[in-house]
Structures are given as structure tokens and as C-alpha cells.
Amino acid sequence: MPALGAVRGVHEASTLGLVTSDAGRTRERRKGTDCVIVVDVQNDFVPPNGALAVPGGDEIVESCARCVDAFERVILSQDYHPSGHASFASAHEGAKPYDVTELSYGQQTLWPDHCVMGTEGCEFHKSLPIPSRSMVVRKGFDREVDSYSAFFENDRKTETGLRAYLESEGVERVFVIGLAYDFCVKYTALDAKRLGYEVYVVRDCCRGVGLPGSMESAEEELAEADVRLIESMRDAPP
């Protein structure tokens, strides 16, 4: 496992060995003060073969690709777990996926093993374009702490480095898309709003895990925080 300090932060996609492509179709992209955060569109979250497949996750990859093409500033978040991560049910004797346990920072839902660094499941979906202009923020790489948000680990204190990067680039508006709506998308959007950004969640570019009550809770929390929910980028402000 790489040293945490070498993983933390925001990295140019090309420096991580990712294959990039600039074959997008849009001639004019949204200006640099707007940013799209593409949350965890990775093989393990996409049916039919993902270890933690989000229902309908395969239905949004194409719309996410169009969204990426529409923005000059693109952030890809990547779940990036070591084997034996504390959020895996397999790391807790007698536990089952979707049980809830207490870790040092509070309640934690336990998941099937997923997005283990170095595995195919951890890779971005092949139909999601990775333009050379994109940046990648990895999360969940500390074995003892999960990370839903692209901004903070689940201890709610340790930052991923995304806030500092967006501040340095003068970003003002954030559009959040990806998987899963009721966990990582929700927490990323809420943190962005709390940090002072104008935030939009694009619904046709999201799908949720759908645990009991999780979708309803996400809707309520996002509405209460004044995160703006739009059905598609056609509804986005200019």
C-alpha cells in the first residue's frame, strides 16, 4: 500500500497512469469558475458485475460522459481502499454487508469489499472519458477511516485536499454527479455547500444504493442545505 501522504491530494490524471482522451464533442465548455465533480464512477459500483453495484448505475455512465465533456474543469473522485479496510464487512467477525457498526469516528455502514486499490473494480468505468484536463482525488485509502465525501474523510476532520485545490483555481459553482446519490454524492454536495460553493446535483447523472430510508434522507438533507437539484444539465443556469 502506498504511503498516505503520496495518495492524499488532487492529482493530474496523467500522473496517475490513467489513459486520457480529449475526443469530446463540445466546442464551448463551461468556464473555469464552474466545476463538475464526478463521484466514483468505477467498475465496482456499476452493474452487472460490480462488487457493490448501484442499481441503475450502468444507466448514467453515458450522461456522465456528456457532462464531463461540457466542463472545462473536471474532478474525478475515486474510492481507493486497501484490502481489509475497516468499512468492509469482511473485516469484522460475524458482520454482514449493510450492517452498521461503531468505529472511532462514529457509526459506519459496512459494505462488501469494493474498490480495492490495484484491482479492476477500482478502475474508472471504461465508458467514462478521462480528459487530459481532469484532476483526480482519491479517498478511503486510510485503512481505519472511510470517506464518502470528496472533500472530507468520515471523521469529518481530515481533508482530501479538494477544498484547497478548488480555492486555488477560483471555483465558485460545483455540479455533482455520479455514484451513489444517497451516500458519496450526497456527502460531497453537502460539504461543498458548507464550504461556501453554489452547488447543483444533476439527477439524471446519479443513482442511489437505496438502503431503507437512504434515498428519502438524502432528498431531505440536500433540500434543507439548499443544494439545488436539477434533472439534467439542460436545467442548469448559464
Buried (B, 14 or more C-beta within 10 A) or exposed (E): EEEEEEBBBBBEBBEBEBEBEEEBEEEEBBEBEBBBBBBBBBBBBBEEEBBBBBEBBBEBBEBBBBBBBBBBBBBBBBBBBBBEBBBBBBBBEEBEBEEEBEBEBEEBBBBBBBBBBEBEBBBBBEEBBBBEBBBBBBBBBBBEBBBBBBBBBBBEEBBBBBBEBBEEBEBEBBBBBBBBBBBBBBBBBBBBBEBEBBBBBBBBBBBBBBBEEBBEEBBEBBEEBEBBBBEEBEEBEE
